[in-house]
Amino acid sequence: MDKEMLKYFSGALNRQLMEALPEATGMLPGLLEAVGHREPMDEVDFASMHSSRELGIRIHRHHHMRVREILAAIHRLSEGEYGICVECGDEIAVDRLKAQPVTTVCLSCRRHLEVVSRRGSHRKRRAAS
């Protein structure tokens, strides 16, 4: 990958990081406040609060994972490993990187992994039946 493309992806990843950080950190105070909530409540209120808390935690994990993926991509870029498929070692197409800047696999390997994953899901369902 040439220097111009590396500069492009560096800028894109840093912009994504600046957008993702407030989302990942902004929810935490509300989640911590909800954990400390000890007001007596009936079963319906408790179930609603528990459901809201679980949803908040899942959203926070999603944002946190997104930040980690972006930071990992920035690290790969600084190490000269960005845009190289971790499965086959080939270069990842620039169009794929533009669509998914944090990706670690080329389209061919991604398709292969999806097929393998589906096969594993089918086997698990059959074994559970």
Secondary structure, DSSP 4 states (H G I P E B T S, - for coil): --HHHHHHHHHHHHHHHHHHHHHHHHSHHHHHHHHT------HHHHHHHHHHHHHHHHHHHHHHHHHHHHHHHHHHHHHT-TTB-TTT-PBPPHHHHHH-TT--S-HHHHHHHHHHHHHHHHHHHHHH-
